[in-house]
Amino acid sequence: MDPLAALPDGAMASPAAVRNAEAILAVLRAHLPKRGRVLEIAAGSGQHAVAFASALPGLQWTPSDPSSEARASIGAWAAKADLPNLQAPLALDCLEEATWPEAAFDAVVCINMIHISPWAATEGLMKLAERVLPRPGGLLYLYGPYREAEAALAPSNEAFDASLRGRDPAWGLRDRDQVVALARLHGLTLTLRADMPANNISLLFRRV
């Protein structure tokens, strides 16, 4: 049964989350441990959290989001799914270190946040990942559109970037190599870049 088939009361719906969940899940299934603890950053509507926790029952999945509206949506989806391995959402903000958890996690997952937030949020994400991931081998997974020096920007991504910057000048598609360099400063090494549907990519980093 599709855990995202019907919208529960109090929940938000993200068509993009439904569209990309299976493609992202295929990458996560191949690289996450069979058992462990996963922290999801900027979990948004909560649809990814439900889909992934449902498909990966050996993992304790902890979603988080700084938005109270998003956390309410996550809670609504979680209540409907009633999954024993899906934890209550955390009020975590990458810009506010005081909100970061003290516990360790085997993996950190961040989907479609880096381009819809100021660069300082990416800096916070990397610092957080350095803190909570075990060394060696803890996984940081990023998904979204990026600028890449070796490839022309797809017209759809170029239009998306202009739209984002029009909404907030601090937003916009990031340069992949700058993200990789920032991650390296926090003990995270890029181990995989994978093409994804709709001109997105997956980036996997390991704690060293």
Beta strands, then each sheet from edge to edge (+ up, - down):
strand 1: 36-41
strand 2: 59-63
strand 3: 107-111
strand 4: 139-144
strand 5: 146-147
strand 6: 174-175
strand 7: 188-196
strand 8: 200-207
sheet 1: 2+ 1+ 3+ 4+ 8- 7+
sheet 2: 5+ 6+
end
